[in-house]
Amino acid sequence: MLMRKVVATSVLLVAALGLISCAGSKVNLGSTPTQMPNVSGSWEFILSSSTMPGYSTGLEAALQEGQTLDTTTGLYYYNGQISASSTQLNFVGFTPNKEIVFGGNCAPAADNTGNSLTGSISGVGGSMNFTFTENGNVFNVTATLDASGSFIDSGIYTAQSGSGCSDSGTIVSGMTVPKITGQYSGPLTVNGDSDTASATLSESSGTLTMDLILTGVDNASLTLTGPVTGNFFFVQGTFEGSAVSYYGYYENGSVPALYLATVADPTQQAGLLKQP
């Protein structure tokens, strides 16, 4: 009888040690981090001002999203930390008169630190909150990301206390935007000459290529290239020995159109090309 008890006790002890060993193994395996949707890419947020009725701003961004290494699997996962800086972020202002203001409606702050964006998402159908700086003016955004992860359902923006531009309002739309491609035509001023331009656009890896055929004063071809952020682009090239550069905005309306202004004078429209 005593021998049976000893054997039974030994069996129970071995089983308990086995359970402890298994539990220890599970702890060592770690856990897969919460996976976030990939929201990196070309975005446009349209900010409608309540402070300045009739005015709105296009926040054009090439969003970047951070990744975290899962040391257990050796795989990288998107972690929901979003950012954009320097040429990855641009602003386009829209006035009540339907004018395009390259650079946005807010005047540069006295301590202009440039443009930047940092924030996070909590997952599909969750929050998309970030802080952005427009010409040194700082704003906070609170938004809700749609379940698709490609646009927001709602959002508001407010100026931080002490910001030189006190603008605030609602975000009427925020979404990923397609590449700028296709054929366009219309008037275009090239180095002071008023021409008619036929343009073929293509975009690859964040770079826009605009092949132009000019007729009128100049009867020649011209190729311009440059970076794209959202629906904003900056293209440049050389024509007849002189540098040519434009700021541009792609409006994806009922008739898609390209608004262009020279970098030398961004307040004046230099071209309006539309799809046939």
Helices and strands as residue ranges (DSSP letters): H 2-29, E 41-49, E 56-70, E 75-85, G 86-88, E 89-94, E 100-102, E 116-121, E 127-134, E 137-145, E 152-159, E 169-176, E 182-190, E 193-204, E 207-216, E 220-229, E 232-239, E 242-251, E 257-262, E 269-274
